[in-house]
Structures are given as C-alpha cells and as structure tokens.
Amino acid sequence: MEFDKDRQFSSEAEVLKVLGHPIRLKIVAGLCTRECNVKHIWECLGLPQATVSQHLALLKNKGIIEGKRDGVEVHYSVISPLAKKLISSLD
C-alpha cells in the first residue's frame, strides 16, 4: 500500500465532518432521493423549522447542497458528488 504524501484530503475531510451529524446525514440522504423544500424536510424529520434551517444553511455554505427559489419556496438538492457517493455507500 502506498500513501500519497502530497494529497491533502482537506475538502474530503470537510464533507465528512459536516456529514458527521445525524440530522445533516438524514437531510442529505433524503435530498439524494429527491428535491425538497424546508417545510417538507422538517415535517418528515419531526424537527422544528429553525433547527432544520440551521442545518440546511451549514450544508449550503459547505457546498454540499444548493437551494433554488421557486416563488416563495426554496427547493434543496445535493450538488456534492462526494456527498452523493458517501450516501450511496451507506446503503
């Protein structure tokens, strides 16, 4: 086995750190199957809207998800290929 001493793994470690929280992991796993708005997410998880919004903001800031505005709603989807790959490996 060889180790690549030049590869930093910084972006990979950041994604893993963010996905290390069970709520964020659930959100990303759900968004890997379909786009959802925040109301649908918090209803499915049974969590307060503010809690879900905080987690969505972190996921968005780290480049794991994106939100697309549709009128007054924002629909979220996963844009990180690494996050998608990690979620698919959990199944």
N, C-alpha and C positions, 0 to 999 in steps of 0.2 A: 504494500500500500504506500502510495506517495502522498505527501502533503504539499499543497501549493502555498508556499510561504508568502507569495505576493498577493494572493486573493484575500480581500479584507472581510467579506461577508457582512458588511455594515448594513446594507439595505435589507438583506435576508433576516438578519438579527432583529432589525426594527419591526418588520412584519410579524415575526414570531412573537416578539414582545407584546405587540398590540393585540394579537390574536390569543394571547395567553389568558385573557379574562373570559370566563364562561359566557357572559352576556354578549360580548362582542363576537365570540366564536359562534354563538347561536344566530346572531344577526347576519353575519357573513354567510353562514351555511344556508340560511333561508334565502338570502339575496342571490345566492348562486343558482337557486332553482327558478326564481322569478323576481322581476322588479316589484317594489312595494313602496307605498307611501308610509310616512311615520305613524299615522293612525293605525294602519293595518299591522304594523310591526308591534306597537305597544299593546294592541288588543290581543294579538297572538301570544305574546310573551307574558301578558298579565302584569305588566310593569307600568309605573307612572310615565306619562309622556315626557316629562322633564328628564328622567333617567335615560330613556331611550335616545332623546335628542342629544344628550351629552356624549353618549357612546357613538352616535352617528357622526357628530362633529369631529371626534378624535379619529374615527375611521376615514373620514373625508380628508382631514388635514394630513394624514399619513399617506394619502394616495391609494387607499385600498378600495374605496367606493367613490361614486360620484352621484350627485343629485341633479336631476333635470326637471326644471319647472314646467308644469302643465296647468296653466291658470293659477289657482291659489294653492295647488298641491305641488309637492316635490316628490318625484319618484326616484328611489335609490336603486343602484345596481353595482355589482362588483366589477372593478376595472383592473385590478391587480392580477396578472397571470399567476404570480407566485401564490397569492391567497387562494385562487381557484384550485391550483394544483394541490395545495395543502389540505383544503377541504375535501377534495375528491379522494385523497389518500386515507382519510379517516373512515370512509365507508367500507 
